[in-house]
Amino acid sequence: MISTSISAENYPAIRAFIQDQAVQAATFNSNIHPDDEMFSFLLDFYQGNTEKALLAYFKSGQEVMDRVRQIIEWKFGNFEKLESFLDFACGYGRFTRFLVQELSPKRICVSDIYTSAVDFQKQQFGVQGIYSTTNPTEWKCDRTFDCILVASLFSHLPEPTFIAWLAKLYNQLSPQGILLFSVHDSAILPAGQQMPESGICFVEDSESKSLSTQEYGSTWVTETFVQRAIQQATGASLPYYRIKKGLWQQDLYILAKNPDTQFSSLQVKSMPRGYLGKCFINNKYRLQLQGWAIDLSPNESIKTVQIWINGQLKQECLPITERPDVAELLGVDRILKAGWVCSCPLDFATPIDRTILLIKIISTSGIERLIHVSILESALTKPLPDQFEIPETVSETIPLDRRIKAGWRTVREQLNIQEKKGWIKGSLDEVETLTSTYFVLKGWAADTSLNSQIADVQIWINDQLIQRSLPFIPRIDVAQFLGDERLLNCGWTCAIEWKGCDRSDRLIVKAISSNQTERILYQDFLQAALKLNHVN
């Protein structure tokens, strides 16, 4: 039995990540080998914070899985049609633990120069294994593979072994097989380094603590070099597909054994990216969050930013504020409006040292990414207020006769009296002007159906969705008016940014229930809405 040093079972935030993100959370193997160099590197990077290192480790493996899945679906349709997969230079299973969730371990083979890594993966994940070598000619394998993945090996090889391993692995492909390999592109060549005319820059330095830096250093290449290396390795000018920064910060290349393979139909979408910048609790015990979220894929954007508390979706929003720092950092002007702001309620009965905060972003293509998960207490960027304003409970405020009536109505509905579908009520009550282009909209939305609730409040201007929200603010007046305690937290608020607003801009506020019923709560010119002031 191989000992393991770290397991996610000891870290609530990592358990939450696995529960939310793993295809089969119950069978996900989170064990980390004590000699795993990638985990050790991340542990050093996060200054000994095991939880942050674990999260980064699993998220990087998940990102590889996302790329591989898209490519497999393009080439084979799905994993069921994949007969064999080789993870070469596999390490200790950062990626394999995700792959075995979607492909039978019997169809997976791993290979690495560290025999302990191969043994660990065979024992933990039930896959097949082949010990690797520093010399490509000494690597023995008597089978071929439909897909071979080489993540972050060619980014460490000098020119002779770069081409030799490329040739060796290409020859291990089945007739319909594809080879995926990542490289450091010349665009990220460190300052002070010069790219030789050969198109490959090799430096005797790496994060490995045991491999010779003469054989395993750090490598940057141009696309021209890769193209020439493919020709030398295969003996032909084969078509290939390059995904810039397709794997972490490395470029991902795809090479097919069949020279007639057409890559024109392949579109690999990048995972959305985001960050939690500020997190604090105000004096009303509401969680205030700020950050940024972007999608770099062409014609894609962020569909929603979701805030989850202890496994429950508490709030949604869209990026609307300008973040020139993010646009400058990533070098993409079209993502200028990357900033998001969210506010959501907290339960006084749940202490922050036992509350899990999870933030995920979802792109318009449906790809989601978890950008933060932690114990809430550790995420706070400001200290707690000295005291909180404790709100009155609805049961103490609504008169007894109204509460009795509300209770009887619920009983009648539970006795199978026909439910009124889609009975949505609500309004836009106020538009607060913060600046000439920045506004805060406030109102309420409630679904009085027994088995349905408000799933989305959307703000549209000139037929463009610019913000969304979930009701969460206590509105005792509304609950009292409707005679139903269930509808207490029906208040919503949205922050929007709209430059150059004039009387011709059309504002629509709509509520959508969980049974997909919609109702327009407000529809008028934006200038008319700016005159609202607590109108119910």
For each residue, the residues with C-beta under 8 A, 3 or more apart:
1: 123
2: 33 116 119 120 123 124
3: 34
4: 7 31 32 33 34 124
5: 32 33 34
6: 10 30 31 32 39 50 54
7: 4 10 30 31 32
8: 11 14 15 17 18 30 54 58
9: 15 30
10: 6 7
11: 8 14 15 50 51 54
12: 15 16 354 356 375
13: 16 17 51 55 356 373 374 375
14: 8 11 17 18 30 51 54 55 58 373
15: 8 9 11 12 18 19
16: 12 13 19 20 311 356 358 373
17: 8 13 14 20 21 55 58 59 358 370 373
18: 8 14 15 21 22 25 28 30 58
19: 15 16 22 25 311
20: 16 17 25 308 311 358 360 370 373
21: 17 18 58 62 370
22: 18 19 25 28 98 101
23: 98 101 102
24: 27 28 101
25: 18 19 20 22 28
26:
27: 24 101
28: 18 22 24 25 97 101
29: 93 97 100 124 125
30: 6 7 8 9 14 18 54 58 97
31: 4 6 7 124
32: 4 5 6 7 36 39 54 57 92
33: 2 4 5 36 92 93 116 117 120
34: 3 4 5
35: 40 92 114 116 117
36: 32 33 39 40 91 92 94 117
37: 40 41 91 207 208 209 210
38: 41 42 57 60 91 92 94
39: 6 32 36 42 43 53 54 57 92 94
40: 35 36 37 43 44 209
41: 37 38 44 45 207
42: 38 39 45 46 52 53 56 57
43: 39 40 46 48 49 50 53
44: 40 41 47 48
45: 41 42 53 56
46: 42 43 49 52 53 56
47: 44
48: 43 44
49: 43 46 52 53
50: 6 11 43 53 54
51: 11 13 14 54 55 374
52: 42 46 49 55 56
53: 39 42 43 45 46 49 50 56 57
54: 6 8 11 14 30 32 39 50 51 57 58
55: 13 14 17 51 52 58 59 373
56: 42 45 46 52 53 59 60
57: 32 38 39 42 53 54 60 61 94
58: 8 14 17 18 21 30 54 55 61 62 94
59: 17 55 56 62 63 370
60: 38 56 57 63 64 94 248
61: 57 58 64 65 94 95 97 98
62: 21 58 59 65 66 98
63: 59 60 66 67 247 248 271
64: 60 61 67 68 94 95 98 149 151 247
65: 61 62 68 69 95 98 99 102
66: 62 63 69 70 271 367
67: 63 64 70 71 180 243 246 247 252 268
68: 64 65 71 72 95 99 147 149 180
69: 65 66 72 73 79 102
70: 66 67 73 74 268 269
71: 67 68 74 75 178 180 254 266 268
72: 68 69 75 76 78 79 82 147
73: 69 70 76 77 78
74: 70 71 265 266 267 268
75: 71 72 147 176 178 256
76: 72 73 79 81 82 146
77: 73 80 81
78: 72 73 81 82
79: 69 72 76 82 102 103
80: 77
81: 76 77 78
82: 72 76 78 79 85 103 107 146 147
83: 107 146 174
84: 107 109 143 144 145 146 147 174
85: 82 99 103 107 108 109 145 146 147 148 149
86: 108 109 110 111 145 147 148 149 172
87: 90 95 96 99 108 109 110 111 149 151
88: 110 111 112 132 148 149 150 153 169
89: 111 112 113 132 150 151 152 153
90: 87 93 95 96 110 111 112 117 118 121
91: 36 37 38 94 95 112 114 117
92: 32 33 35 36 38 39 114 117 120 121
93: 29 33 90 96 97 110 117 120 121 124 125
94: 36 38 39 57 58 60 61 64 91 97
95: 61 64 65 68 87 90 91 98 99 149 151
96: 87 90 93 99 100 108 110 121 125 127
97: 28 29 30 61 93 94 100 101 124 125
98: 22 23 61 62 64 65 95 101 102
99: 65 68 85 87 95 96 102 103 108
100: 29 96 97 103 104 105 108 125 126 127
101: 22 23 24 27 28 97 98
102: 23 65 69 79 98 99
103: 79 82 85 99 100 107 108
104: 100 107 108
105: 100 108 125 126 127 128
106: 126 128
107: 82 83 84 85 103 104
108: 85 86 87 96 99 100 103 104 105 125 127 128
109: 84 85 86 87 127 128 129 130 143 145
110: 86 87 88 90 93 96 117 118 121 122 127 128 129 130
111: 86 87 88 89 90 118 129 130 131 132 139 141
112: 88 89 90 91 115 117 118 131 132
113: 89 131 132 133 134 211
114: 35 91 92 117 118
115: 112 118 119 131
116: 2 33 35 119 120
117: 33 35 36 90 91 92 93 110 112 114 120 121
118: 90 110 111 112 114 115 121 122 129 130 131
119: 2 115 116 122 123 129
120: 2 33 92 93 116 117 123 124
121: 90 92 93 96 110 117 118 124 125 127 129
122: 110 118 119 125 126 127 128 129
123: 1 2 119 120
124: 2 4 29 31 93 97 120 121
125: 29 93 96 97 100 105 108 121 122
126: 100 105 106 122
127: 96 100 105 108 109 110 121 122
128: 105 106 108 109 110 122
129: 109 110 111 118 119 121 122
130: 109 110 111 118 139 140 141
131: 111 112 113 115 118
132: 88 89 111 112 113 139
133: 113 136 138 139
134: 113 138 161 215
135: 138 139
136: 133 139 161 164 165 167 168
137: 164 168
138: 133 134 135
139: 111 130 132 133 135 136 168
140: 130
141: 111 130 172
142:
143: 84 109 172
144: 84 172 173 174 177
145: 84 85 86 109 148 172 173 174 177
146: 76 82 83 84 85 173 174 176 177 178
147: 68 72 75 82 84 85 86 177 178 179 180
148: 85 86 88 145 169 172 173 177 178 179 180
149: 64 68 85 86 87 88 95 180 181
150: 88 89 153 154 165 169 179 180 181 182
151: 64 87 89 95 180 181 182 247
152: 89 155 156 182 247 248 250
153: 88 89 150 156 157 165 181
154: 150 157 162 165 166 181 182 183 219 221
155: 152 182 183 184 218 219 220 250
156: 152 153 206 208 216 217 218 219
157: 153 154 161 162 165 202 215 216 219
158: 161 162 202 214 215 217 219
159: 162 163 198 200 202
160: 163 164
161: 134 136 157 158 164 165 215
162: 154 157 158 159 165 166 200 219 221 229
163: 159 160 166 167 229 232 233
164: 136 137 160 161 167 168 233
165: 136 150 153 154 157 161 162 168 169
166: 154 162 163 169 170 181 229 230 233
167: 136 163 164 170 171 232 233 234
168: 136 137 139 164 165 171 172
169: 88 148 150 165 166 172 173 179 181
170: 166 167 173 179 233 234 255 257
171: 167 168
172: 86 141 143 144 145 148 168 169 177
173: 144 145 146 148 169 170 177 178 179 257
174: 83 84 144 145 146 177 257
175: 257 258
176: 75 146 257 258
177: 144 145 146 147 148 172 173 174 256 257
178: 71 75 146 147 148 173 254 255 256 257 261
179: 147 148 150 169 170 173 254 255 256 257
180: 67 68 71 147 148 149 150 151 252 253 254
181: 149 150 151 153 154 166 169 252 253 255
182: 150 151 152 154 155 246 247 248 250 251 252 253
183: 154 155 219 220 221 226 250 251 253
184: 155 188 189 218 219 220 221 249 250 251
185: 188 220 221 222 223 244 245 250 251
186: 189 195 199 201 220 221 222
187:
188: 184 185 220 249
189: 184 186 193 195 201 220
190: 193
191:
192:
193: 189 190 201 203 220
194: 201
195: 186 189 199 201 220 222
196: 199 200 201
197:
198: 159 225
199: 186 195 196 221 222 224 225 228
200: 159 162 196 219 220 221 222 225
201: 186 189 193 194 195 196 219 220 221
202: 157 158 159 217 218 219
203: 193 217 218 219
204: 213 214 217
205: 213 217 218
206: 156 211 213 216 217 218
207: 37 41
208: 37 156 211 213 216
209: 37 40
210: 37
211: 113 206 208 215 216
212: 215 216
213: 204 205 206 208 216 217
214: 158 204 217
215: 134 157 158 161 211 212
216: 156 157 206 208 211 212 213
217: 156 158 202 203 204 205 206 213 214
218: 155 156 184 202 203 205 206
219: 154 155 156 157 158 162 183 184 200 201 202 203
220: 155 183 184 185 186 188 189 193 195 200 201
221: 154 162 183 184 185 186 199 200 201 225 226 229
222: 185 186 195 199 200 225 226
223: 185 226 227 242
224: 199 227 228
225: 198 199 200 221 222 228 229
226: 183 221 222 223 229 230 240 242 253
227: 223 224 230 231 240
228: 199 224 225 231 232
229: 162 163 166 221 225 226 232 233
230: 166 226 227 233 234 237 238 240 255
231: 227 228 234 235 236 237 238
232: 163 167 228 229 235
233: 163 164 166 167 170 229 230
234: 167 170 230 231 238 255
235: 231 232
236: 231 259
237: 230 231
238: 230 231 234 255 256 259
239: 256 259 261 262 263
240: 226 227 230 253 254 255 256 263
241: 253 254 263 266
242: 223 226 246 251 252 253 254
243: 67 246 247 251 252 253 254 268
244: 185 251
245: 185 248 249 250 251 270
246: 67 182 242 243 250 251 252 268 270
247: 63 64 67 151 152 182 243 250 251 252
248: 60 63 152 182 245
249: 184 188 245
250: 152 155 182 183 184 185 245 246 247
251: 182 183 184 185 242 243 244 245 246 247
252: 67 180 181 182 242 243 246 247 268
253: 180 181 182 183 226 240 241 242 243
254: 71 178 179 180 240 241 242 243 263 266
255: 170 178 179 181 230 234 238 240
256: 75 177 178 179 238 239 240 259 261
257: 170 173 174 175 176 177 178 179
258: 175 176 261
259: 236 238 239 256
260:
261: 178 239 256 258
262: 239 265
263: 239 240 241 254 266
264:
265: 74 262
266: 71 74 241 254 263
267: 74
268: 67 70 71 74 243 246 252
269: 70 297 300 363 365 367
270: 245 246 273 295 296 297
271: 63 66 367 369
272: 293 294 295 302 361 362 363 367 368 369
273: 270 293 294 295 296 369 371
274: 291 292 293 294 302 305 359 361 369 371
275: 291 292 293 371 372
276: 279 289 290 291 359 371 372 379
277: 290 291 292 381
278: 288 289 290 291 381 382
279: 276 287 288 289 290 357 376 379 380 381 382
280: 287 288 380 381 382
281: 285 286 287 288 346 352 380 382 384 385
282: 285 286 288 385
283: 385 387 388 389
284: 388 389 391
285: 281 282 345 346 348 388 389
286: 281 282 343 344 345 346
287: 279 280 281 307 309 314 343 344 345 346 357 376
288: 278 279 280 281 282 341 342 343
289: 276 278 279 307 341 342 343 344 359
290: 276 277 278 279 339 340 341 342
291: 274 275 276 277 278 305 339 340 359 371 372
292: 274 275 277 319 323 326 338 339 340
293: 272 273 274 275 302 305 319 338 340 361 371
294: 272 273 274 302 319 326 330 332 335 338
295: 270 272 273 300 301 302 335 363 364 365
296: 270 273 300 330 332 335
297: 269 270 300 363 365
298:
299:
300: 269 295 296 297 363 364 365
301: 295 363 364
302: 272 274 293 294 295 305 318 319 361 362 363 364
303: 362 363 364 366
304: 316 317 318 361 362 468
305: 274 291 293 302 316 317 318 319 340 342 359 360 361
306: 313 315 316 359 360 361 362
307: 287 289 313 314 315 316 342 344 357 358 359
308: 20 311 312 313 314 356 357 358 359 360
309: 287 312 314 344 346 355 356 357 358 376
310: 350 355 356
311: 16 19 20 308 356 358
312: 308 309
313: 306 307 308 316 470
314: 287 307 308 309 344 345 470 472
315: 306 307 342 343 344 469 470 472
316: 304 305 306 307 313 342 456 468 469 470
317: 304 305 320 340 341 342 467 468 469 494
318: 302 304 305 340 465 466 467 468
319: 292 293 294 302 305 337 338 339 340
320: 317 337 339 340 341 466 467 495 496 497
321: 337 338 339 340 341 497
322: 336 337 338 339 497
323: 292 326 327 336 337 338 339
324: 327 328 336
325: 328 329
326: 292 294 323 329 330 335 338 339
327: 323 324 330 331 332 333 335 336 338
328: 324 325 331
329: 325 326
330: 294 296 326 327 335
331: 327 328
332: 294 296 327 335
333: 327 336
334:
335: 294 295 296 326 327 330 332 338
336: 322 323 324 327 333
337: 319 320 321 322 323 497
338: 292 293 294 319 321 322 323 326 327 335
339: 290 291 292 319 320 321 322 323 326
340: 290 291 292 293 305 317 318 319 320 321
341: 288 289 290 317 320 321 495
342: 288 289 290 305 307 315 316 317
343: 286 287 288 289 315 472 493
344: 286 287 289 307 309 314 315 470 472
345: 285 286 287 314 472 473 489
346: 281 285 286 287 309 350 352 355
347: 350
348: 285 388 390
349:
350: 310 346 347 354 355
351: 354 355
352: 281 346 355 375 376 377 380 384
353: 375 376 377
354: 12 350 351 375
355: 309 310 346 350 351 352 375 376 377
356: 12 13 16 308 309 310 311 373 374 375 376
357: 279 287 307 308 309 372 373 374 375 376 379
358: 16 17 20 307 308 309 311 370 372 373
359: 274 276 289 291 305 306 307 308 370 371 372 373
360: 20 305 306 308 368 369 370 371
361: 272 274 293 302 304 305 306 368 369 371
362: 272 302 303 304 306 366 367 368 369
363: 269 272 295 297 300 301 302 303 366 367 368
364: 295 300 301 302 303
365: 269 295 297 300
366: 303 362 363
367: 66 269 271 272 362 363
368: 272 360 361 362 363
369: 271 272 273 274 360 361 362
370: 17 20 21 59 358 359 360 373
371: 273 274 275 276 291 293 359 360 361
372: 275 276 291 357 358 359 379
373: 13 14 16 17 20 55 356 357 358 359 370
374: 13 51 356 357 378 379
375: 12 13 352 353 354 355 356 357 378 379
376: 279 287 309 352 353 355 356 357 379 380
377: 352 353 355 380
378: 374 375
379: 276 279 357 372 374 375 376
380: 279 280 281 352 376 377 383 384
381: 277 278 279 280
382: 278 279 280 281
383: 380
384: 281 352 380
385: 281 282 283 388
386:
387: 283
388: 283 284 285 348 385
389: 283 284 285
390: 348
391: 284 474
392: 396 397 476
393: 396 397
394: 397 398 474 476 479 480 485 488
395: 398 403 485
396: 392 393
397: 392 393 394 476 480
398: 394 395 402 403 406 476 479 480 483 485
399: 402 403 480
400: 403 404
401: 404 405
402: 398 399 405 406 480 483
403: 395 398 399 400 406 407 485
404: 400 401 407 408
405: 401 402 408 409 483
406: 398 402 403 409 410 483 484 485
407: 403 404 410 411
408: 404 405 411 412
409: 405 406 412 413 483 484
410: 406 407 413 414 450 484 486
411: 407 408 414 415
412: 408 409 415 417
413: 409 410 417 419 450
414: 410 411 450
415: 411 412
416:
417: 412 413
418:
419: 413 449 450 451
420: 423 448 449
421: 449 452 515 517
422: 447 449 452 513 515 517 519
423: 420 447 448 449
424: 445 446 447 448 454 511 513 517 518 519
425: 445 446 448 482 519
426: 443 444 445 446 454 457 490 511 519 521
427: 443 444 521 522 535 536
428: 431 441 442 443 509 521 522 529 532
429: 442 443 444 532 534 535 536
430: 441 442 443 532 533 534 535
431: 428 439 440 441 442 529 530 532
432: 439 440 441 442
433: 436 438 439 530
434: 438 439 440
435: 438
436: 433
437: 497 498 499 500 501
438: 433 434 435 495 496 497
439: 431 432 433 434 495 496 497 498 530
440: 431 432 434 493 494 495 496
441: 428 430 431 432 459 467 493 494 495 496 509 529
442: 428 429 430 431 432 491 492 493 494
443: 426 427 428 429 430 457 491 492 509 521 522
444: 426 427 429 471 473 475 478 490 491 492
445: 424 425 426 454 457 471 490 492 511 521
446: 424 425 426 454 471 478 482 487 490
447: 422 423 424 452 453 454 511 513 514 517
448: 420 423 424 425 482 484 487
449: 419 420 421 422 423 452 513 515
450: 410 413 414 419
451: 419 515
452: 421 422 447 449 513 514 515 517
453: 447 513 514
454: 424 426 445 446 447 457 470 471 490 511 512 513 514
455: 470 512 513 514
456: 316 468 469 470 511 512
457: 426 443 445 454 468 469 470 471 492 494 509 510 511 512 521
458: 465 467 468 509 510 511 512
459: 441 465 466 467 468 469 494 496 507 508 509
460: 463 464 465 466 506 507 508 509 510
461: 464 466 496 498 505 506 507 508 526
462: 505 506
463: 460 506
464: 460 461
465: 318 458 459 460 468
466: 318 320 459 460 461 496 497 498
467: 317 318 320 441 458 459 494 495 496
468: 304 316 317 318 456 457 458 459 465 494
469: 315 316 317 456 457 459 492 493 494
470: 313 314 315 316 344 454 455 456 457 492
471: 444 445 446 454 457 489 490 491 492
472: 314 315 343 344 345 489 491 492
473: 345 444 489 490 491 492 493
474: 391 394 488 489 491
475: 444 478 479 487 488 489 490 491
476: 392 394 397 398 479 480 488
477: 480 481 536
478: 444 446 475 481 482 487 490 491
479: 394 398 475 476 482 483 484 485 486 487 488 490
480: 394 397 398 399 402 476 477 483
481: 477 478
482: 425 446 448 478 479 487
483: 398 402 405 406 409 479 480
484: 406 409 410 448 479 487
485: 394 395 398 403 406 479 488
486: 410 479
487: 446 448 475 478 479 482 484 490
488: 394 474 475 476 479 485
489: 345 471 472 473 474 475
490: 426 444 445 446 454 471 473 475 478 479 487
491: 442 443 444 471 472 473 474 475 478
492: 442 443 444 445 457 469 470 471 472 473
493: 343 440 441 442 469 473
494: 317 440 441 442 457 459 467 468 469
495: 320 341 438 439 440 441 467
496: 320 438 439 440 441 459 461 466 467
497: 320 321 322 337 437 438 439 466
498: 437 439 461 466 501 505 526
499: 437
500: 437
501: 437 498 505 526 527
502: 505 526 527
503: 525 526 527
504: 525
505: 461 462 498 501 502 525 526 527
506: 460 461 462 463 523 524 525 526
507: 459 460 461 522 523 524 525 526 528 529
508: 459 460 461 520 522 523
509: 428 441 443 457 458 459 460 520 521 522 523
510: 457 458 460 518 519 520 521
511: 424 426 445 447 454 456 457 458 518 519 521
512: 454 455 456 457 458 516 517 518
513: 422 424 447 449 452 453 454 455 516 517 518
514: 447 452 453 454 455
515: 421 422 449 451 452
516: 512 513
517: 421 422 424 447 452 512 513
518: 424 510 511 512 513
519: 422 424 425 426 510 511
520: 508 509 510 523
521: 426 427 428 443 445 457 509 510 511
522: 427 428 443 507 508 509 529
523: 506 507 508 509 520
524: 506 507 528 529
525: 503 504 505 506 507 528 529
526: 461 498 501 502 503 505 506 507 529 530
527: 501 502 503 505 530 531
528: 507 524 525 531 532
529: 428 431 441 507 522 524 525 526 532
530: 431 433 439 526 527
531: 527 528
532: 428 429 430 431 528 529 535
533: 430
534: 429 430
535: 427 429 430 532
536: 427 429 477
